[in-house]
């Protein structure tokens, strides 16, 4: 029973709908979009669709726009012609094949309600309307931070920044953000003041000013504004740049330190005392050094009061002491101070002691001791005159001294904990004694009337003098403990016969040596030359014998013998000995003396035999 009633109700409703639709379709209808959106400067296309019963045709189409609820005719259309165009729209209207009206070069003044009225015959009229919405995307907003400093102790809410959005339609809204987080207006902490200005172009300029309290942490905060607008039913936004504001806050802590580290400061360094406070703006800095009886020396004249850096060039041990930095906050006139101890490391009083301190002779021994004073631990090294390290520690022991040992030794004192802190002290170890001649140019082979150089080299301390027993031009030079003299002379007969004498002397004694001169044309020299000539004669004789032997064997053709068959086998292979004899044995024996005038053995002066078998 219930199901039948439900079916009957549905049938009744369907029948009613069919009747209504048939009734609606029996009269003129006009349909239009409720809203059309277009950007300023673009083309707005407003459709006007209509239905005429019986497939009839329209008589006219009138377009109107509403101005303060008053209808203003826009144009009149009959057929495909647009007539009676409103003066404000001349040259901007066009009609599509579907009778849609297009408006070009749309301005913000075109944001109105447009009415399309269709007439059929003389009595049947229908119309509909569309709201034309014009928008203009705003430019990128400009943001300007407050140029002055903002105090965290301000009693009033200070201005942070101002944001301006230009040339938009309709007017947009502006929100504020700090560190990407949106700020919500609050009567006590955050305020936003906005103004909207309509320009002559019909576009809007919106300005927004942010007021907010700040804290110390806001010294690094970034602020920006966001402009929100609508485009085709969607909400869009444009961000400004991020800006920072100067925040003033009182100091809470003061730091004072030494550059470089106080543990590494040494005499001669350039030192900085750096004072730093965490207030803004930076306070005024003053520096002091404690003197005797707890008096403080004002050093503020040596520093820029705004920099907080005290420069101490070329410090010494007197620069050590307690330093104080005093700060004054000009905002609330609070004062804070901090102390630091400056220690300048140094080495002083480097001294070298030699035992025994009396004069040293060759063969003696000596002990060198080094000592110095410093507030830090020291290391000691000994180096010779050439800079080579010879020992470590405070003492250096030298035994069996000689003239060659005499030298300058240096004690190098170093502070391992303070790089670059070192000093050196030199000591001369002088071994005294009478001169010792170590080199002379003897024997010297010369020729008479030849100009020669005679050399005499000695060693001694104190420095000796060199004398020659003959006249000439002398040149002296000194190297370490050695002294050398070169004498340039012409060889005379007497000099060649007697030689020269080098005499070296100092306060402790005299040494002298004889230089022997030998004539290069002495019999010994002639003997050598004669021996050389005889050897040459023997060689020539041997070569002649070999040539004669080869000729006899037919190995070397000569004259007619050159026509012989050189391939003929040898008739015999006799052993051939070439004999060389001297007719004047006594004379040859005299010529074959050695270079020292010694007679050569008789076996060496007899007949010479050269075996050519091999």
BELTA-V233049 format. One record per residue. N is the residue number from 1. SS is DSSP state (h for helix, s for strand, l for the rest). Layout:
[[N	SS] [N	SS]]
This chain:
[[1	l] [2	h] [3	h] [4	h] [5	h] [6	h] [7	h] [8	h] [9	h] [10	h] [11	h] [12	h] [13	h] [14	h] [15	h] [16	h] [17	h] [18	h] [19	h] [20	h] [21	h] [22	h] [23	h] [24	h] [25	l] [26	l] [27	l] [28	l] [29	s] [30	s] [31	s] [32	l] [33	l] [34	l] [35	s] [36	s] [37	s] [38	s] [39	s] [40	l] [41	l] [42	l] [43	l] [44	s] [45	s] [46	s] [47	l] [48	l] [49	s] [50	s] [51	s] [52	l] [53	h] [54	h] [55	h] [56	l] [57	l] [58	l] [59	l] [60	s] [61	s] [62	s] [63	s] [64	s] [65	s] [66	s] [67	s] [68	l] [69	l] [70	s] [71	s] [72	s] [73	s] [74	s] [75	s] [76	s] [77	s] [78	s] [79	l] [80	l] [81	s] [82	s] [83	s] [84	l] [85	l] [86	l] [87	h] [88	h] [89	h] [90	l] [91	l] [92	l] [93	s] [94	s] [95	s] [96	l] [97	l] [98	l] [99	l] [100	l] [101	s] [102	s] [103	s] [104	l] [105	l] [106	l] [107	l] [108	h] [109	h] [110	h] [111	l] [112	l] [113	s] [114	s] [115	s] [116	s] [117	s] [118	s] [119	s] [120	s] [121	l] [122	l] [123	l] [124	s] [125	s] [126	s] [127	s] [128	s] [129	s] [130	s] [131	s] [132	s] [133	s] [134	s] [135	s] [136	s] [137	l] [138	l] [139	l] [140	l] [141	l] [142	s] [143	s] [144	s] [145	s] [146	l] [147	l] [148	l] [149	l] [150	s] [151	s] [152	l] [153	l] [154	l] [155	l] [156	l] [157	l] [158	l] [159	s] [160	s] [161	s] [162	s] [163	s] [164	s] [165	s] [166	s] [167	s] [168	s] [169	s] [170	l] [171	l] [172	l] [173	s] [174	s] [175	s] [176	s] [177	s] [178	s] [179	l] [180	l] [181	s] [182	s] [183	l] [184	l] [185	l] [186	s] [187	l] [188	l] [189	l] [190	s] [191	s] [192	s] [193	s] [194	s] [195	s] [196	s] [197	s] [198	s] [199	l] [200	l] [201	l] [202	l] [203	l] [204	s] [205	s] [206	s] [207	s] [208	s] [209	s] [210	s] [211	s] [212	s] [213	l] [214	l] [215	l] [216	h] [217	h] [218	h] [219	h] [220	h] [221	l] [222	l] [223	s] [224	s] [225	s] [226	s] [227	s] [228	s] [229	s] [230	s] [231	s] [232	l] [233	l] [234	s] [235	s] [236	s] [237	s] [238	s] [239	s] [240	l] [241	l] [242	l] [243	s] [244	l] [245	l] [246	l] [247	s] [248	s] [249	s] [250	l] [251	l] [252	l] [253	l] [254	s] [255	s] [256	s] [257	s] [258	s] [259	s] [260	l] [261	l] [262	h] [263	h] [264	h] [265	l] [266	s] [267	l] [268	l] [269	l] [270	l] [271	s] [272	s] [273	s] [274	s] [275	s] [276	s] [277	s] [278	l] [279	l] [280	s] [281	l] [282	l] [283	l] [284	s] [285	s] [286	s] [287	s] [288	s] [289	s] [290	s] [291	l] [292	h] [293	h] [294	h] [295	l] [296	s] [297	s] [298	s] [299	l] [300	h] [301	h] [302	h] [303	l] [304	l] [305	l] [306	l] [307	l] [308	l] [309	s] [310	s] [311	s] [312	s] [313	l] [314	l] [315	l] [316	l] [317	h] [318	h] [319	h] [320	l] [321	s] [322	s] [323	s] [324	s] [325	s] [326	s] [327	s] [328	s] [329	l] [330	l] [331	l] [332	l] [333	l] [334	l] [335	s] [336	s] [337	s] [338	s] [339	s] [340	s] [341	s] [342	s] [343	l] [344	l] [345	s] [346	l] [347	l] [348	s] [349	s] [350	s] [351	s] [352	s] [353	s] [354	s] [355	s] [356	l] [357	l] [358	l] [359	l] [360	s] [361	s] [362	l] [363	l] [364	l] [365	l] [366	s] [367	s] [368	s] [369	s] [370	s] [371	s] [372	s] [373	s] [374	l] [375	l] [376	l] [377	l] [378	l] [379	s] [380	s] [381	s] [382	s] [383	s] [384	l] [385	l] [386	l] [387	l] [388	l] [389	s] [390	s] [391	s] [392	s] [393	l] [394	l] [395	s] [396	s] [397	s] [398	s] [399	l] [400	l] [401	l] [402	l] [403	h] [404	h] [405	h] [406	l] [407	s] [408	s] [409	s] [410	s] [411	s] [412	s] [413	s] [414	s] [415	l] [416	l] [417	l] [418	l] [419	l] [420	l] [421	l] [422	s] [423	s] [424	s] [425	s] [426	s] [427	s] [428	s] [429	s] [430	l] [431	s] [432	s] [433	s] [434	s] [435	s] [436	s] [437	s] [438	s] [439	s] [440	s] [441	l] [442	l] [443	l] [444	s] [445	s] [446	s] [447	l] [448	l] [449	l] [450	l] [451	s] [452	s] [453	s] [454	s] [455	s] [456	s] [457	s] [458	s] [459	s] [460	s] [461	s] [462	l] [463	l] [464	l] [465	s] [466	s] [467	s] [468	s] [469	l] [470	l] [471	l] [472	l] [473	s] [474	s] [475	s] [476	s] [477	s] [478	s] [479	s] [480	l] [481	l] [482	s] [483	s] [484	s] [485	s] [486	s] [487	s] [488	s] [489	s] [490	s] [491	l] [492	l] [493	h] [494	h] [495	h] [496	h] [497	h] [498	h] [499	l] [500	s] [501	s] [502	s] [503	s] [504	s] [505	s] [506	s] [507	l] [508	l] [509	s] [510	s] [511	s] [512	s] [513	s] [514	s] [515	s] [516	l] [517	s] [518	s] [519	s] [520	l] [521	l] [522	l] [523	h] [524	h] [525	h] [526	h] [527	h] [528	h] [529	h] [530	h] [531	h] [532	h] [533	h] [534	h] [535	h] [536	h] [537	h] [538	h] [539	h] [540	h] [541	h] [542	h] [543	h] [544	h] [545	h] [546	h] [547	h] [548	h] [549	h] [550	h] [551	h] [552	h] [553	l] [554	l] [555	l] [556	l] [557	l] [558	l] [559	h] [560	h] [561	h] [562	h] [563	h] [564	l] [565	l] [566	l] [567	l] [568	l] [569	l] [570	l] [571	l] [572	l] [573	l] [574	l] [575	l] [576	l] [577	s] [578	s] [579	s] [580	s] [581	l] [582	l] [583	l] [584	l] [585	h] [586	h] [587	h] [588	h] [589	h] [590	h] [591	h] [592	l] [593	l] [594	l] [595	l] [596	l] [597	l] [598	l] [599	l] [600	l] [601	l] [602	h] [603	h] [604	h] [605	h] [606	l] [607	l] [608	s] [609	s] [610	s] [611	s] [612	l] [613	l] [614	l]]
